[in-house]
Amino acid sequence: MHRYLAASRKYGALFLVRAGRFENPEGGSRSRNVVLEFPSYQAALDCYKSSEYQAAMLLRAPVSKIDLLIIEGYDGPQPT
């Protein structure tokens, strides 16, 4: 995990969720969930494309499966 930490720290990520208890009342899920918040959408893309993350991905890929999404945040008014 240290290679992922190096990449995420370099691009300003904060861990909002890292495993922990969860319910999955609808749809599919994985046994472990991680949610990172980056200072910007571009920072998240840059982290993913970084040499640090790509090196970590080479180690992870043969032994795990992931669903990875990079999603732009929402800062508009809340729906009513």
Stockholm file with secondary structure:
# STOCKHOLM 1.0

chainA/1-80         MHRYLAASRKYGALFLVRAGRFENPEGGSRSRNVVLEFPSYQAALDCYKSSEYQAAMLLRAPVSKIDLLIIEGYDGPQPT
#=GR chainA/1-80 SS CHHHHHHHHHTTCEEEEESCCCCCCSSCCCSCCEEEECSSHHHHHHHHHSHHHHHHHHHHGGGCCCCCCCCCCCCSCCCC
#=GC SS_cons        CHHHHHHHHHTTCEEEEESCCCCCCSSCCCSCCEEEECSSHHHHHHHHHSHHHHHHHHHHGGGCCCCCCCCCCCCSCCCC
//
